[in-house]
Amino acid sequence: MFEQDKIDTVSAINRHKNEEKKNSFITTKFKILQNKKAMAQLSSNDMLLLSEALEIEKGYSTKRMKDQLRSFVMLRAEKVIKGKMPADDGFVRLVSIYGSNQQKNFVCTHFAPKHQEKPEPVDTPHTAKDTAPKNKTPKKSWLKRVWKAAGKAAVVVGVAAMSLIGGKALFNNFSSDKTSKNDNKETTFTPKQTVAVTPIEEQKNRIEEQAPASEKQDAVITEFQKVFDNLNKAYKDRFDSALEIHLGAEKRDQLYQQIDKLAEDGKIEFKDGTTREWYAHAFTMYAKVSPNSDGGKLIAGLLAGEDVDKTVLNDLVIKAKRDGTGISGTGSYSAFDNAPQNLQQKHIQNRQNVISLEKLVQKSR
């Protein structure tokens, strides 16, 4: 009874402290979001309290503040995934709310609490013969859990290497690339699945016999990051070739420089996964497909020197999607059909690499 009273008292104190923290965030109008150092020192649970406080505040809009919190959470998730900082209590829940889709998938798979086996009773006597097999059981289960994570990464990395080398061993059949009347629709390809059983089983045996648990977890994180980095590079290559088709290499590079200057001047902000190349592609698609839309006019004004809300701009870029299919409009001219054949083939290959790697990231969930 005394022990339960003690637990209840501690819980009440912790609840009171949490309420004080939330009230402090609200009273100071969330100024902590302007202090990168202070935000970096917050625990994941404190960030969750900050999120709750933002939901409570109804006196003014907190949308931009929530976007700032999302940026801090995504940065923390990236550091944890890369092994630069440990995952603390509340981290998984925090990322499930504010992380990117890739981060949510990875954290859910590799950081979520594992189901624990029921422990052996400590007060039941056993003979030496009875005890021996039970002492070995935790080791076997541990290896199976580690392999579930490490083996999956081995499959992901192996297929990623194949897709980046050429893709023909994995994809023997894909349709010819034709853009739609808006020149912004992506072709869907159907891959032929390849499964190598024996090499993976051999890899499994080597990992179980040789690698300690910490090294296996580090290997999973490292290999996932390699695939993720390769996907980001594939996105960039596809943006490059698409813009070369629409603008030519020289004008594309000039647009990149203009966007770099806008970022340096603080007029645009890359966040939620957006990049210089994604901005350039979205700006070009709005200009060619929907120039008279609100978004098209807003971007044209920005490029002409007007001040535009950075959050609105970033939302327009995300709305456009990486392949431009988020923009609707009319038109019949196909830049792809009129591009040189070598550039067409280059763009087809870049698009195929993106499709292959997106599937690999999805498989690693």
C-alpha positions in Angstrom: 0.0 0.0 0.0 2.8 2.4 0.9 4.6 1.6 -2.3 1.5 2.3 -4.4 1.0 5.7 -2.6 4.7 6.5 -3.4 4.1 5.7 -7.1 0.9 7.8 -7.2 2.8 10.8 -5.6 5.6 10.6 -8.2 3.1 10.5 -11.1 1.2 13.5 -9.7 4.5 15.5 -9.4 5.4 14.6 -13.0 2.0 15.6 -14.3 2.4 18.9 -12.5 5.8 19.5 -14.0 4.5 18.7 -17.5 1.6 21.2 -17.1 4.1 23.9 -15.9 6.2 23.3 -19.1 3.2 23.6 -21.4 2.1 26.8 -19.6 5.6 28.2 -20.0 5.6 27.5 -23.7 2.2 29.2 -24.1 3.1 32.2 -21.9 6.3 32.9 -23.8 4.4 32.6 -27.1 6.6 29.6 -28.1 9.8 31.8 -28.4 11.9 28.6 -27.8 11.2 27.7 -31.5 13.4 30.6 -32.5 16.3 29.2 -30.4 18.0 26.3 -32.3 20.3 25.5 -29.4 17.5 25.3 -26.8 15.4 23.2 -29.1 18.2 20.7 -29.6 18.5 20.3 -25.8 14.8 19.4 -25.4 13.9 15.8 -24.9 11.5 14.1 -27.2 8.9 14.1 -24.4 9.4 17.8 -24.0 8.8 18.3 -27.8 5.6 16.3 -27.4 4.5 18.7 -24.6 5.4 21.6 -26.9 3.2 20.0 -29.6 0.3 19.7 -27.1 0.7 23.3 -26.1 0.5 24.4 -29.8 -2.7 22.5 -30.1 -4.1 24.2 -27.0 -3.4 27.8 -28.1 -6.4 29.1 -29.9 -5.8 32.9 -29.6 -3.8 33.0 -32.9 -2.6 30.8 -35.7 0.2 28.4 -34.8 0.5 26.8 -38.2 4.0 28.3 -38.9 5.1 27.3 -35.4 4.0 23.7 -36.0 6.0 23.8 -39.3 9.1 24.9 -37.3 8.6 22.1 -34.8 8.3 19.6 -37.7 11.6 20.8 -39.1 13.3 20.3 -35.7 11.8 16.8 -35.3 12.9 15.8 -38.9 16.4 17.0 -38.1 16.5 15.0 -34.9 15.1 11.9 -36.6 17.8 12.2 -39.3 20.5 12.3 -36.6 19.1 9.3 -34.7 18.8 7.3 -37.9 22.4 8.1 -38.9 23.6 7.1 -35.3 24.7 10.7 -34.4 22.5 10.7 -31.3 20.5 8.1 -29.3 16.7 7.7 -29.4 15.2 8.8 -26.1 11.9 8.1 -24.5 9.0 9.5 -26.6 11.1 9.6 -29.8 9.1 7.0 -31.7 5.8 8.8 -30.9 7.3 12.2 -31.8 8.5 11.0 -35.3 5.1 9.3 -35.9 3.5 12.7 -35.7 6.1 15.0 -37.3 8.6 12.9 -39.2 8.7 12.5 -43.0 7.1 9.3 -44.4 10.5 7.7 -44.9 11.5 8.5 -41.3 8.2 7.2 -39.9 8.6 3.9 -41.8 12.2 3.4 -40.7 11.6 4.4 -37.0 8.5 2.3 -36.8 10.4 -0.8 -38.0 13.7 -0.3 -36.2 13.0 1.7 -33.0 9.5 0.6 -31.9 9.4 -1.5 -28.7 9.9 -5.2 -29.4 7.5 -7.8 -28.0 9.2 -9.4 -25.1 9.0 -13.1 -24.4 7.5 -14.3 -21.1 10.3 -14.7 -18.5 11.0 -18.0 -16.9 9.7 -18.4 -13.3 12.5 -17.9 -10.8 11.1 -20.0 -8.0 10.6 -23.2 -9.9 13.4 -25.8 -9.3 14.9 -27.5 -12.4 17.4 -30.3 -12.8 20.5 -29.6 -14.8 19.0 -31.4 -17.7 15.8 -29.2 -17.6 17.7 -26.0 -17.2 20.2 -26.2 -20.1 17.8 -25.9 -23.0 16.0 -23.0 -21.4 19.2 -21.0 -21.0 19.7 -21.3 -24.7 16.3 -20.0 -25.7 16.9 -16.3 -25.2 20.0 -16.4 -27.4 18.1 -18.1 -30.3 15.2 -15.6 -30.1 17.7 -12.7 -29.9 19.4 -13.9 -33.1 16.0 -14.2 -34.9 15.1 -10.6 -34.0 18.4 -9.3 -35.1 18.3 -11.2 -38.4 14.8 -9.8 -39.1 16.3 -6.3 -39.1 19.8 -7.0 -40.5 18.7 -9.5 -43.2 16.1 -7.1 -44.5 18.8 -4.4 -44.9 21.0 -6.9 -46.8 18.3 -7.6 -49.3 17.6 -3.8 -49.7 21.2 -3.0 -50.4 21.8 -5.9 -52.7 18.9 -4.9 -54.9 19.8 -1.2 -54.7 23.2 -2.0 -56.2 21.6 -3.9 -59.0 19.2 -1.1 -59.9 21.9 1.6 -59.9 24.3 -0.4 -62.1 21.8 -0.8 -64.9 18.5 -2.1 -63.8 18.2 -4.7 -66.6 18.8 -7.7 -64.3 15.9 -6.6 -62.2 13.6 -5.0 -64.8 13.5 -6.8 -68.1 10.3 -5.2 -69.3 9.1 -1.6 -69.2 6.8 0.5 -71.4 8.1 3.2 -73.7 8.1 6.7 -72.2 5.5 9.1 -73.6 4.5 12.2 -71.7 0.8 13.3 -71.5 -0.7 16.4 -73.0 0.5 18.3 -70.0 4.0 16.8 -70.3 4.0 16.1 -66.6 2.7 12.5 -66.1 5.0 9.8 -65.0 5.0 6.4 -66.8 4.3 3.4 -64.5 6.5 0.4 -64.9 5.9 -3.2 -63.7 9.1 -4.8 -62.4 9.9 -8.5 -62.5 10.7 -9.7 -59.0 14.0 -11.5 -58.4 14.6 -13.4 -55.2 18.0 -14.9 -54.2 17.5 -17.4 -51.4 20.8 -19.2 -50.9 23.1 -16.1 -50.7 20.8 -14.5 -48.2 20.7 -17.6 -46.1 24.5 -17.7 -46.1 24.6 -14.0 -45.1 22.2 -14.8 -42.3 24.4 -17.6 -40.9 27.5 -15.3 -41.1 25.8 -12.5 -39.3 24.5 -14.7 -36.5 27.9 -16.3 -35.9 30.1 -13.2 -36.2 28.5 -9.8 -35.6 27.6 -8.5 -32.1 24.1 -6.9 -31.7 25.3 -3.3 -31.7 27.2 -3.8 -35.0 24.1 -5.4 -36.6 21.9 -2.5 -35.7 24.5 0.0 -37.0 24.7 -2.0 -40.2 20.9 -1.8 -40.7 20.9 2.0 -40.2 23.9 2.5 -42.4 22.6 0.4 -45.3 19.1 2.1 -45.1 20.8 5.5 -45.2 22.7 4.4 -48.3 19.5 3.5 -50.1 17.8 6.7 -49.0 20.8 8.8 -50.2 20.7 7.0 -53.5 17.0 7.8 -53.8 17.6 11.5 -53.2 20.4 11.5 -55.9 18.0 9.7 -58.3 15.4 12.5 -57.7 18.0 15.1 -58.5 19.1 13.4 -61.7 15.5 13.2 -62.8 14.9 16.9 -62.1 18.1 17.7 -64.0 17.1 15.8 -67.2 13.4 17.0 -67.0 14.5 20.6 -66.8 17.0 20.1 -69.6 14.2 18.9 -71.8 12.0 21.9 -70.9 14.6 24.7 -70.7 17.9 23.5 -72.0 21.0 22.9 -69.8 22.0 26.6 -69.8 18.7 28.1 -68.8 18.2 25.3 -66.2 21.5 26.1 -64.5 20.6 29.8 -64.6 17.3 29.0 -62.8 19.2 26.9 -60.2 21.5 30.0 -59.6 18.4 32.2 -59.2 16.9 29.9 -56.7 20.1 29.6 -54.7 20.2 33.4 -54.5 16.6 33.6 -53.3 17.5 31.1 -50.6 20.6 33.1 -49.6 18.4 36.2 -49.3 15.9 34.4 -47.1 13.1 34.7 -49.6 12.6 30.9 -49.9 13.2 28.1 -47.4 13.9 24.5 -48.2 12.0 22.3 -45.7 9.9 19.1 -45.5 12.3 17.5 -48.0 12.2 20.2 -50.7 15.4 21.0 -52.6 16.7 23.5 -55.1 16.0 21.1 -58.0 12.5 20.4 -56.8 11.8 24.2 -56.5 13.1 24.7 -60.1 11.0 21.9 -61.5 7.8 23.0 -59.7 8.4 26.7 -60.8 8.8 25.5 -64.4 5.8 23.3 -64.4 3.6 26.1 -63.0 4.9 28.4 -65.7 4.2 25.9 -68.5 1.1 24.1 -67.3 -0.8 26.6 -65.1 0.7 30.1 -65.5 -2.6 31.9 -64.8 -3.4 30.0 -61.6 -2.9 31.6 -58.2 0.2 29.5 -57.7 1.6 30.4 -61.1 1.1 34.1 -60.6 2.6 33.9 -57.1 5.8 32.2 -58.4 6.0 34.6 -61.4 5.9 37.5 -58.9 8.6 36.0 -56.8 10.9 35.6 -59.8 10.2 39.2 -60.7 11.4 40.4 -57.3 8.3 40.5 -55.2 8.2 39.3 -51.6 6.1 36.1 -51.2 5.3 34.1 -48.0 7.9 31.4 -47.8 5.6 28.8 -46.2 3.0 29.3 -49.0 5.8 28.9 -51.6 7.0 25.7 -50.0 3.5 24.3 -49.9 3.1 25.1 -53.6 6.3 23.1 -54.4 5.1 20.1 -52.3 1.6 20.3 -53.9 3.3 20.1 -57.4 4.8 16.7 -56.4 8.3 15.6 -57.5 7.0 14.6 -60.9 4.8 17.6 -61.5 1.5 15.7 -61.5 0.1 17.8 -58.7 -0.4 20.7 -61.2 -3.4 20.7 -63.4 -3.7 22.6 -66.7 -4.3 22.4 -70.4 -1.9 22.1 -73.4 -0.9 19.7 -76.1 2.8 20.5 -76.8 5.1 17.7 -75.6 8.6 18.9 -74.8 9.7 15.2 -74.3 8.6 14.2 -77.8 10.5 17.1 -79.3 13.7 16.5 -77.3 16.8 14.8 -78.8 16.7 11.0 -78.6 19.8 10.7 -76.4 18.2 13.1 -73.9 15.0 11.1 -74.0 16.8 7.9 -73.2 18.7 9.7 -70.3 15.5 10.9 -68.8 13.9 7.4 -69.1 16.8 5.9 -67.3 16.7 8.5 -64.6 13.0 7.9 -64.1 13.5 4.2 -63.9 16.1 4.6 -61.2 13.7 6.6 -59.1 11.0 4.0 -59.5 13.4 1.2 -58.6 14.7 2.9 -55.4 11.2 4.0 -54.3 10.2 0.4 -54.3 13.4 -0.5 -52.3 12.6 2.1 -49.6 9.1 0.8 -49.4 10.3 -2.8 -49.0 12.6 -1.7 -46.1 9.6 -0.8 -43.9 
